[in-house]
């Protein structure tokens, strides 16, 4: 809740999360897909390189990160990914924070 403590509405919550993750995640990092999603081509246990945050406008309802994918990269839900062991503690903690938010059923708005 510290991430959105000063947020007065859904848009500010989104931006609070976006900038927290952008600041805390140390790119690139490798992650494993932990769940199949209809909006993503990834399969459980796929290993991907996470190279950055998706553009802000893609993160209005859920946080997305960009993975290496063909030429331009691809945005996938951060909740679908789990960093592997070699990832920094700071990055793992930020991903765990987001997973907790999602698992608790919190939403923007």
Backbone bond lengths (Angstrom), bond angles and torsions (degrees), N, CA, C in turn:
res aa  C-N    CA-C-N  psi(-1)  N-CA   C-N-CA  omega(-1)  CA-C   N-CA-C  phi
1 X - - - 1.451 - - 1.534 111.02 -
2 X 1.331 116.90 -20.34 1.468 119.44 177.88 1.522 111.59 -59.15
3 X 1.311 116.85 -28.89 1.464 121.66 -176.52 1.522 110.63 -67.10
4 X 1.324 116.98 -33.10 1.466 120.19 -175.71 1.525 112.53 -117.03
5 X 1.312 117.95 18.02 1.462 121.68 -175.10 1.528 112.81 -55.88
6 X 1.305 118.59 -36.72 1.464 121.78 -178.52 1.520 113.33 -96.65
7 X 1.324 117.72 8.05 1.464 121.17 -177.10 1.529 110.02 -79.38
8 X 1.337 115.29 131.41 1.457 120.49 -179.05 1.516 113.71 -101.77
9 X 1.286 118.45 -1.10 1.452 121.27 178.68 1.512 110.42 -169.57
10 X 1.331 116.35 177.68 1.462 120.70 -177.16 1.528 113.84 -57.46
11 X 1.326 117.04 -39.82 1.469 119.53 -178.61 1.525 110.83 -63.66
12 X 1.324 116.96 -40.08 1.460 120.56 179.16 1.532 111.17 -70.99
13 X 1.338 117.61 -32.89 1.464 120.42 174.69 1.526 110.00 -63.63
14 X 1.326 116.64 -45.41 1.459 121.27 178.11 1.516 110.20 -56.60
15 X 1.316 116.55 -49.81 1.462 120.15 -177.44 1.526 111.55 -66.66
16 X 1.338 117.26 -35.93 1.463 120.73 176.30 1.519 110.85 -59.69
17 X 1.323 115.84 -48.81 1.463 119.83 178.17 1.516 111.27 -64.65
18 X 1.320 117.65 -45.14 1.459 121.57 -176.96 1.531 110.77 -57.66
19 X 1.324 116.22 -50.29 1.464 119.42 -176.71 1.522 112.57 -72.55
20 X 1.321 117.49 -30.86 1.467 120.33 173.82 1.530 109.75 -61.86
21 X 1.336 115.97 -50.38 1.458 119.72 -178.86 1.524 111.64 -65.36
22 X 1.313 116.50 -41.98 1.461 119.99 178.90 1.533 111.06 -59.67
23 X 1.316 116.00 -36.74 1.466 121.08 -179.71 1.528 112.56 -76.83
24 X 1.322 117.46 -36.75 1.462 121.67 -172.68 1.529 114.53 -89.23
25 X 1.319 117.13 -33.53 1.458 119.53 -178.35 1.524 109.62 -74.39
26 X 1.295 116.20 129.57 1.467 121.14 179.76 1.524 108.32 -103.99
27 X 1.332 114.83 105.77 1.458 122.29 -176.04 1.518 110.77 -91.12
28 X 1.313 118.16 151.58 1.466 126.36 -8.68 1.531 110.25 -79.74
29 X 1.327 115.11 159.01 1.454 120.68 170.75 1.520 108.74 -143.64
30 X 1.303 115.63 158.11 1.462 121.27 -178.73 1.522 108.78 -99.58
31 X 1.335 114.79 139.94 1.461 120.39 -179.61 1.527 109.77 -138.76
32 X 1.317 114.12 161.49 1.462 122.47 177.59 1.526 107.81 -112.64
33 X 1.321 115.84 138.26 1.462 120.12 175.52 1.522 108.76 -70.62
34 X 1.336 116.46 128.86 1.457 121.11 -177.06 1.530 113.78 -107.59
35 X 1.348 117.09 -5.11 1.458 120.25 -178.49 1.524 110.13 -160.67
36 X 1.293 117.27 143.82 1.469 122.20 174.91 1.521 107.81 -79.90
37 X 1.325 116.93 135.87 1.467 122.64 176.86 1.519 108.65 -129.00
38 X 1.304 117.85 140.58 1.461 122.02 -179.98 1.524 111.89 -63.50
39 X 1.328 117.93 -25.33 1.463 121.53 -177.49 1.523 113.15 -90.54
40 X 1.319 116.76 4.77 1.467 120.64 -175.41 1.528 110.08 -133.71
41 X 1.328 117.48 143.07 1.466 119.83 178.01 1.530 113.55 -81.19
42 X 1.322 117.93 -3.79 1.460 120.85 -176.16 1.525 111.72 -73.09
43 X 1.321 114.19 149.39 1.459 122.30 175.61 1.527 108.37 -114.02
44 X 1.310 116.01 154.06 1.466 120.84 178.25 1.529 108.99 -53.31
45 X 1.315 115.83 134.44 1.463 126.79 179.82 1.530 113.65 81.08
46 X 1.346 118.91 -1.19 1.467 119.19 172.40 1.524 108.68 -62.44
47 X 1.315 116.66 138.33 1.461 121.92 177.08 1.526 108.17 -103.37
48 X 1.336 116.55 130.71 1.459 121.26 -177.02 1.531 110.60 -133.84
49 X 1.331 114.91 156.19 1.456 121.59 173.08 1.524 108.27 -97.99
50 X 1.312 116.27 119.79 1.460 121.98 178.59 1.527 106.92 -90.40
51 X 1.336 116.30 122.55 1.470 119.69 -172.06 1.518 114.01 -111.79
52 X 1.325 118.42 -6.68 1.458 119.50 178.20 1.508 111.97 169.84
53 X 1.324 114.66 176.80 1.461 120.62 173.06 1.520 108.30 -76.92
54 X 1.318 116.86 147.18 1.456 120.94 171.74 1.526 107.49 -70.38
55 X 1.330 118.27 162.17 1.466 119.74 177.41 1.537 111.50 -56.25
56 X 1.327 115.66 148.70 1.469 121.23 -177.63 1.519 112.78 -50.68
57 X 1.338 116.95 -42.27 1.471 120.00 -175.76 1.527 112.52 -65.21
58 X 1.326 118.43 -17.26 1.467 121.72 176.97 1.527 111.54 -85.12
59 X 1.316 117.11 -8.74 1.468 121.50 -173.15 1.529 113.07 -111.51
60 X 1.306 117.44 28.29 1.464 120.05 -176.93 1.528 113.47 -75.99
61 X 1.332 118.44 -22.77 1.465 121.70 179.94 1.523 112.98 -118.04
62 X 1.332 115.42 -21.44 1.471 121.82 -175.60 1.521 107.26 -159.19
63 X 1.321 117.27 151.58 1.461 120.16 179.85 1.527 110.20 -83.14
64 X 1.324 114.90 129.47 1.459 122.81 178.33 1.525 109.01 -119.14
65 X 1.330 115.07 146.52 1.457 121.66 173.06 1.523 107.54 -120.86
66 X 1.321 115.65 159.15 1.453 120.85 178.83 1.518 109.33 -98.09
67 X 1.322 115.47 132.68 1.458 121.75 176.36 1.529 109.27 -111.77
68 X 1.350 116.02 157.70 1.465 119.34 173.33 1.520 107.62 -64.03
69 X 1.321 115.54 126.16 1.462 119.54 -177.76 1.516 107.46 -160.01
70 X 1.285 116.20 113.55 1.456 122.24 -178.54 1.530 109.87 48.85
71 X 1.323 118.01 -132.39 1.470 120.26 -175.06 1.521 114.31 -82.20
72 X 1.310 116.78 -47.31 1.460 121.04 -167.56 1.520 115.30 -99.77
73 X 1.296 118.59 -8.32 1.454 120.08 -172.40 1.516 109.94 87.72
74 X 1.309 116.17 171.83 1.460 122.06 -177.59 1.517 108.81 -145.78
75 X 1.317 116.88 136.02 1.461 121.36 177.03 1.526 109.39 -86.77
76 X 1.330 115.89 128.87 1.463 122.18 177.17 1.526 108.50 -131.04
77 X 1.329 117.29 156.07 1.466 119.67 179.40 1.526 112.02 -63.60
78 X 1.315 116.37 132.07 1.460 120.67 176.70 1.528 110.49 -62.08
79 X 1.322 117.55 -31.22 1.467 120.43 -179.32 1.520 112.06 -65.54
80 X 1.323 117.25 -15.66 1.455 122.36 -179.68 1.528 112.35 -85.20
81 X 1.324 117.40 -7.79 1.462 121.18 -172.14 1.526 113.00 -118.25
82 X 1.327 114.90 145.96 1.462 122.52 173.88 1.530 107.43 -126.88
83 X 1.338 117.64 121.55 1.472 119.42 179.00 1.527 111.38 -60.64
84 X 1.332 116.56 146.93 1.460 119.67 176.71 1.518 109.75 -80.45
85 X 1.320 116.28 172.96 1.460 122.39 -173.75 1.519 114.55 -58.16
86 X 1.319 118.84 -32.96 1.461 120.80 -176.58 1.525 113.45 -75.06
87 X 1.300 118.12 -3.02 1.460 122.65 -179.18 1.530 110.09 -74.35
88 X 1.334 117.03 149.13 1.464 120.56 -179.63 1.522 111.41 -62.57
89 X 1.312 114.81 152.43 1.461 121.25 178.47 1.524 110.97 -59.83
90 X 1.312 116.69 -40.23 1.470 121.71 -179.96 1.528 110.84 -60.46
91 X 1.313 117.24 -44.40 1.464 121.41 179.07 1.519 110.61 -66.66
92 X 1.320 116.86 -44.88 1.466 119.97 178.58 1.521 110.88 -58.62
93 X 1.327 117.37 -43.27 1.463 121.15 -179.15 1.525 110.95 -63.31
94 X 1.314 117.68 -42.89 1.466 120.62 179.89 1.526 110.88 -63.45
95 X 1.322 117.40 -41.81 1.470 120.26 177.81 1.525 109.48 -65.65
96 X 1.318 117.55 -42.46 1.469 120.82 177.17 1.521 111.12 -60.71
97 X 1.325 117.94 -39.11 1.467 121.31 177.27 1.525 110.39 -59.78
98 X 1.330 116.29 -45.20 1.470 119.85 179.46 1.526 110.62 -65.72
99 X 1.335 117.34 -43.31 1.468 120.50 178.70 1.531 110.14 -58.93
100 X 1.328 117.41 -41.18 1.467 121.35 178.71 1.529 110.28 -61.14
101 X 1.327 116.85 -46.83 1.464 122.01 179.15 1.535 109.83 -54.85
102 X 1.322 116.16 -47.59 1.470 121.53 -178.08 1.532 110.59 -66.62
103 X 1.339 116.88 -45.70 1.471 120.97 -177.91 1.522 112.47 -64.16
104 X 1.337 116.80 -29.48 1.459 120.59 178.01 1.527 112.32 -77.26
105 X 1.330 115.97 -6.41 1.459 120.12 177.21 1.521 114.01 84.19
106 X 1.326 117.26 10.24 1.458 120.06 178.56 1.517 109.13 -68.57
107 X 1.326 115.31 149.63 1.457 121.65 178.72 1.505 108.56 -142.32
108 X 1.331 115.14 165.39 1.448 120.78 174.29 1.518 107.40 -86.38
109 X 1.312 116.10 115.50 1.458 120.41 175.58 1.451 115.38 87.66
